Amino acid sequence: MISVVKLRSATLLIAAALALAALPGCIGVWGRAPVTPADAPAAYDSRQAYNRRVYDVAWDAVRRHYYDAAMHGVDWNAARDRHRPRAEAAADEAALYEAINALLGELEDEHTYAASPDEVEEDRRHQGVLVGLISSPYGEQDTHRLVLDVLPGSSAAASGVQPGWVLVRVEGRPPGEVLGPGRLQDGQQVRCEFLDNTDTPRLLTLTAKPVSVDPIRTVRVLDGGAVLMRFDRFDLDTARWVRAQLKAHKKAPAMIVDLRQNPGGEALALARALGEFFPHSIPMGRFVRRSGDDEPLRASPGLVGARYPGAVAVLVSENSGSSSEIFAHAIQQQKRGIVLGAKTSGAVLGAETGSLPGGGELQVSVRDYLTADGKRLEGAGVTPDIAVETTIDDLRAGRDPVVAAALERLATTPAR
């Protein structure tokens, strides 16, 4: 699968651990955990020895498997030495994994990321200890957060936080320093300073608690008969859901596929979902390892595919990553439909995961990706056919100019 880590920077005041997903053809275990996550440090002579072991396993796995042997120009030995003292001195798992991710961050690759044992467990349960905000960076220095959505059943929802609010500070600090993966404990209270939809300051105390973070999947028929389909992750359940929805709405004149909050997912699920929009198999590009091994990718409707015949529009944003970007580019390249919104994140690498001592996991980019027409999307992203900006005023007023632009364009687009 294509990793879905991208959106740590964009949506994740929810659990970034959910961005870690098992990939087909897993390259193996970097270092099998010798003990359970709960008592891992006790199995070593000291906390420092345990920290050193986890850190070194992560560093070495990237050295051996990273798709770019030049490590994006980073001196990987020097990087190890820079971050190792901080890792060795870490007092707990959260501090240790912050140090490991500071090391990995030198690669400037959102797909290469380490998840702590707590994050791995949250991912397994499709649940995170959260205050319930889905947000994106906002403001001149990106230190504030614009609330895009609020998770049902969360403290934020119960406190009346609305899309369009701006989170200014948490406990007097930039939000990203406090609300992050694995940083909150069940029952922990945090003081949050917001600007509401009228820019009035609001001080709320939100309580972190376990919240379901299952991927969002919605479908609704719009005026005129076009269908708006949103799904926020590519997995096999979602691919089956896409097929079912396309079959149920096969006579709809147009299908609007909303990938604006979809950071990616499994390559197999991507191939199946994309194939539902075509009458036959199409090339989807290829993965290339640093050894030069080439893995062609194709999308196919299969024997019982929907083969949806109507017009298609794909909605994207800077939060669309990985598999979403491949989906949008393939629709463009095959001239199957139009892409609207904002340029995508440009995070398109094939990643695989392995375990770390103590129960954490490491995700490493092991394949580069090239489109069917030979383009590299990593760092470049997908430029929409029609650029549409969604402003904070639109969000606060409940307007969706991207959907409106899609409907306007689709009204003049004949069915396939």
Order of alpha helices (4+ residues) and beta strands (2+ residues): alpha-alpha-alpha-beta-alpha-beta-beta-beta-alpha-beta-alpha-beta-beta-beta-beta-beta-alpha-beta-alpha-beta-beta-beta-alpha-beta-beta-beta-beta-alpha-alpha
